[in-house]
C-alpha cells in the first residue's frame, strides 16, 4: 500500500460559525503527479478524533466539516 501525497489543501476556516455547522470542503488528491484513481480521505482534529472523511474518486473528494484545523490522511491501494 502506498500513501498518496496530498498537495497543499486550503481549508476554509470561518470565524463565528456554530460548532455544529459544517462547511463544504472539496479538493484534489494526486499521486506521482496524477489524480488518485480511488482512495479514502479522513480529517482528524488535533486531539486525534476523526471529524469526517469520505471517498476519493478520480482525484476528487467532497465532504462537510466543522470549521477548524485538521490532520489529513489519504489511503489507497494499487
Buried (B, 14 or more C-beta within 10 A) or exposed (E): EEEBEBEEBEBEEEEEBEEEEEBEBEBBBBBEEEBBEEBBBBBBBEEEEEBBBBEBBEBEBEBEBBBBEBEBBBBBEE
